[in-house]
């Protein structure tokens, strides 16, 4: 079986229709994709087809992780994990100290639905493990 290695690249305006279709097919919000301020998209593509995307919207030293999505046929292959990890490192290098992810259709400009969950991750802190944690994980 051939190993598929998608290309990870900066999204361009020509990718917006494919990314929007991918988000809609996953039931994710798309209303402000064309108008969101300081939104940067990255896409995963295989043979010219967009199979995944992620957006980062900057708010000073924080950034909102926008709708990471992978096409159903390419899920469970680690592409989403690699996409998030790569862009987490990229924004940290650009001075982002906190990455925020909201679930469902949470929108910070309006009231969030009761079912939405907001998670934040500090990027500028080193992870320290106790020796007992290391032994327990081996």
BELZI-V118934 format. One record per residue. N is the residue number from 1. OMEGA is omega in radians with two decimals (none if undefined). Layout:
N/OMEGA, N/OMEGA
This chain:
1/3.13, 2/3.08, 3/3.12, 4/3.11, 5/-3.13, 6/3.05, 7/3.12, 8/-3.11, 9/3.09, 10/3.12, 11/3.12, 12/-3.10, 13/3.11, 14/-3.14, 15/-3.00, 16/-3.14, 17/-3.14, 18/3.12, 19/3.12, 20/3.11, 21/3.12, 22/3.11, 23/3.13, 24/-3.13, 25/3.12, 26/-3.14, 27/-3.13, 28/-3.09, 29/-3.14, 30/-2.98, 31/-3.06, 32/-3.10, 33/-3.08, 34/-3.04, 35/-3.11, 36/-3.13, 37/3.08, 38/3.09, 39/3.09, 40/3.14, 41/2.96, 42/-3.13, 43/2.95, 44/3.10, 45/3.06, 46/3.13, 47/3.08, 48/3.12, 49/3.09, 50/-3.12, 51/3.13, 52/3.14, 53/3.04, 54/3.09, 55/3.05, 56/3.10, 57/-3.07, 58/3.01, 59/-3.09, 60/-3.11, 61/3.10, 62/3.09, 63/3.09, 64/3.08, 65/-3.02, 66/2.92, 67/3.00, 68/-3.06, 69/3.06, 70/3.12, 71/-3.08, 72/-3.11, 73/-3.08, 74/3.14, 75/3.12, 76/3.08, 77/3.13, 78/-3.11, 79/3.14, 80/3.12, 81/-3.14, 82/3.13, 83/3.13, 84/-3.11, 85/-3.13, 86/-3.08, 87/2.99, 88/3.10, 89/-3.12, 90/-3.10, 91/3.09, 92/3.09, 93/-3.14, 94/3.06, 95/3.08, 96/-3.12, 97/-3.11, 98/3.10, 99/-3.07, 100/3.08, 101/3.05, 102/-3.14, 103/3.10, 104/-3.08, 105/-3.14, 106/3.13, 107/-3.03, 108/3.11, 109/-3.13, 110/3.08, 111/3.09, 112/3.05, 113/-3.13, 114/-3.10, 115/-3.11, 116/3.10, 117/3.10, 118/3.13, 119/3.11, 120/3.13, 121/3.07, 122/-3.11, 123/-3.04, 124/3.13, 125/3.04, 126/3.10, 127/3.11, 128/3.11, 129/3.06, 130/3.12, 131/3.14, 132/3.09, 133/-3.13, 134/3.14, 135/-3.10, 136/-3.10, 137/-3.11, 138/none
